[in-house]
Amino acid sequence: MNRIPVLVVTGFLGAGKTTFLNWLIHTHRNLKLALVENEFGSASIDRDLVVGMRSENIYDLSNGCICCSISNEFSITLTDLADQAADIDYLLIETTGVADLSNVIRPFFSEKELSDRFLYQGSVCLIDALNFEEQLKGSEQQMQVILSDLMLINKSDGVAEERLAELERRLTAYNSSAKSERINFGVPGEFRLETFADEVYGGIEKKLARPVMFRVVESKKYTTFTHQFKGEINIDRFQHWFNYFAAINQLEIYRIKGVLFPEGGAEKVIVQSVGGAVSYTNGSMIIPVDEKINTLVFIGRSIDADRITFELESYLHED
């Protein structure tokens, strides 16, 4: 069964999520999209798009797409949606401005029924450049930044260059591996759902390939720790350690992203963890002349960088 790719759209209240989603729907008419919203009808997709109800909380849209609201348990909603529309090309999920993003992402990694039917591609976070200072004080908004893969800094034309640079610096302190882009009116420069995953994973690889070896970035509430180590690794041995590590540290470490070079592998491995749930996907092809540097980024509330380094190095190199 081909899995349905999933994109999560999150962001601050008033940051432009609705405008961005409407733009996505209108510019991807070649795809059969499904849109899942926390609260359908409050201030979301264009009401003119809705043409009828397929069943409770599932709506047909005028451009051939469908939309539903989360009225019960999240996994049940997604399963029902997949059953009723097996020809979906892409699933979009819009969260509320104060949603705990980890609760939206985690099921795609941890629940077999969802991981068998859906393929989580990443998350886009809309950021209000005019009001970010006040909004970044909220823990939910900070977590949206931490867990995102692409940060769209909206309304940037109304903010001075110095202030935008400071905003980008602060966002990097929360999430050093995500790509950011300045936009206006909720519309990015170039964005295609068909290539989003490749660009996200490619962007992760490029950012994590920078030779930092060991770096800790601390904000007032969160710490980002980057660790690199050379050579090919036994991926089975790594998974045995990493799956256990992510599970027991899920309350302190919110997000882990990394690029690995497996022994004898032709492709890099992209590893991700959200709330203790883990995912492994194939990355780009390994070029023989490239230096093999594995990179892991840990983002959390309380990170003991020395302990992580000791555990990982000891486990990977023990007899």
N, C-alpha and C positions, 0 to 999 in steps of 0.2 A: 504494500500500500504506500503510495506517495504521500509524504507528510506535508501538511499545509504550513508554509512559512508564516511567522508571527512577528509583527512589529508593535511595540508598546509606545504610545505617545503620552508623555506626562509633562508636568511643568507647573509653574507658579500660577496662582489665580490671576486671570487677566493677562497672561503672558502671550496668548495668541494660539492656544491649542486648537480651538474651533476653526479659526481661519486656516491654519496649517492643514487640518484634516479635510476641510472642504476643498482646499487646493489639491490635496492628494487625490481625492475622489474624482475631481473634474479633470485632472491631468493624466489619470491612469484608466482611461475608458477602455483600453485594450485588455484590462484584467477584470476578472470577476472577484470583487472584493467583498469581504464581510467585515462589518464594523461592530465591535462590542463596546458598550458604554456603561459606565457606572450608573448614570442617571439619564435615561433617555428623555429628551424633550425639554430639559431645563434651559440649556443655552448652548445647544450642540449643533449638529449638522443642519444644513438648510432644510427647513420644513417643506419647502417646495419639492424636495427630492422624494418624499414619502408618498407612495401611491396606494399602499394597501397593507393589511396585516396577514401574514402567512399562518401564524399561530400565536399563542400568547407571548407577547413581548418580542416577536420576530417580525420585522417589517420589510416589505419589498420597496426598493428604491427605483426611481424612474430611469436610472442608467443601467439597470440590470443587476445592481449590487443588492446586498441585504444588510439589515442592521438589527441588532437586538440589544436589550438592556439586561443587566445582571440583576435578576429579581430573586434568585435563590443561590444555592451553592455554586461557586465559580466553575468548578470542574463539570458539574452537570449541565450548566448553561453551554459550555463549549462543546461538550459531547453531543448535546441535542442539536446544536448548530451544525456540526459536522455531519450528523445523520441526515439532516434535512437539506443540506446543500453540499453534496459530495464533490461538486465541480468548482469549489472555491480555489482561486489562485493565490489569494493572500488574505490573512486575517489581521485587522487593525484593532488594537485595544486602546481606548482612551480612558485614562484614570481621572479622578477628581483632583483638584489642586492641592488637596491635603491627604492624598492617598499614601499608604505605606507601600511603596513600589515593590519591596521584597516579597510581599504577600501575593502580588500579581505575577512576578517572574518565577518564584520558587516552584509552583506546581508543574511547570513545563520541564523541570529537571527531575523532580522527585516523584511524580505520579506517573506510573507506567502507561496508563490508558491515554494520558495526554501526550507523553513523550513519544508514544507509538504513532500518534495521529497528527501531532503538530511539531514544528521545528522552530524553536525560538531563535530569532535572528538578531535581536538587540532592541535597545530603547532609545528614543529621541526625547530630549528634555528641552522645552521652550522656557526661555529665561527672559524676564522683563527687565531690560537694561535701565529703564527709568526708575524702577522701584526695587532693585535688587538688594540694596543695603538693608532695608527693613525686612524683606521677605527671606533673605538668607539667614535671619536669626532663628527661623523656625526649624525644628529638627526634621519634620517631614520634607521640607524643601531641600534641606541639606542632603537627605538620603536620596532624593530624586536626582540630585547632581552626582552623588557618589555612584549610583547604580546605572547611570546613563552611558551610552556609547557614542552619542552625538549630542552636543550642546548647541542649540540654535539661540543666539543672543539677539532677541527681537527688539524692535524699536531703537536700533542702534544709531540711526541718523539724528536722533534727538539728544544724544549724549556726547559730551566733549571727548576728544581722543584720550586725554589723560585718565578720565574716569573709566572709559572702556578698557584701557590697558590694566588698570587696577582691578576691574571686575574679572578680566581674563586671568590675572595672576591669582586671585582668590579662588576662582573655579579650579585652576590647576592644582592648588593646594589640596582641594577636596578630591579631585579625580585627574591624575596626571596622565592617564592613558587614553582618555576620550578625546575625540576630535571636536573642535569648536568652530563655529562660523557666525559671523555677524550678518544679520538679515534685517529686512524691514517688511512690514505688513504681513508677517507670517509666511513669507515665501522665500525658500532658499535659492541659491544660484543654480546649482545642478543637483537634482535628487531624483533617482529612479528606484522604485521598489525592487525591480528585477536585479539590480546590481548592488543594493544596499549592503547585503551580507559580505560580499567580496570587498567592498570598500571599508566596512567596519573591521573585518579581520585583517585586511591589508594595512589599515591604519594602526591597528594594535601592534602588528608586527613591526612597522616602521618606528613607532614611538618606543616600543620596548627594545628595539635593536640598538638604541643609543647606549654607548659604553659608560654606564654609571657604576656598575659592579655592586655598589652598596649605597643606598640613599634613603634617608628618612626625612619626610616632610611633615611638620606638625602644625595643625591649626589649633584653635582654642578647644575644640571638642573631638577632632579626629586626627588620626595618624595614617600616613601613607608610607609604606616600606617597600622598597624595590630591591630585589636580590637577583644577582646573575651568577651563573656558574657554567664553565666551559665543558664541551664534549657531548657525545651521545649518551643517552640514559636508557636504562631498562624501563620501558613504559609500564610494564606490569608491576614492577617493584615500586615505581613512583605512584601509581594509582592506589596501591595497597596502603602506602603512607598517607597520600593526600586525601583520599576519601575519608579516612579516619580523622585526620587532622581537621578537615573542614567541618566535620560533624560535631566534634567535641568543642570547637572554638567558635561556633556559629553566633553566640551571643556577643562576642568581642570583635569578631572579624566579619564584616558585612559583605565584602566583595573581594574576590581573588580573580585575577586574570593573568594569563601567562602564555608564553610560546616555548615549546619544547622540541628538541631534536631526538627522536627515538632511534634506538640502535637498529641499523639496517633498514630504516624507513626511507621511502622516497618523498614523503611529505612531512612538513612540520605538523605539530599537534597544538591546537589552541585549547587551553583548559580554562574553564570558568567555574566559579562557585558563587552562589547567592544564598545566604541564609543556611549554609550547610549542605545544600543540594549542589551536585557537581555535574558538569557536562564536558565532554571531549569531542572536538570536531577536527576535521582535516584542515590544515592551513595550506600555504603555498608550497610549490615544489622546492625541494632542497637542492641548491646549486652546489656541486662538489667543491668549488673553490671558495665558497663562503666560510667564514669562521663560525663554528657552531657554538653559539652562546645562548644558553637557556635563560629565560627571564621570567620572574614571577613578581606580581605587584599585589600587595596586601593592603586593604583599606578597612580601617576599623576604629573602634573606640579605645581599645587598649591592646597595643601590639608590642610583644617582647621580641624585638628584632634579633637579639643575640640567641634567644632560645630557638626561634624558628630556623636560623642559620645552622645552629648546632644539630638540631634534630634532622633536618633535611640532609645535610652533608653526611652525618653519621649513618643514616638509614640507607642512603644511596650507595655508600661505599663500604658498608659492612660485608664481611664474607658470608 
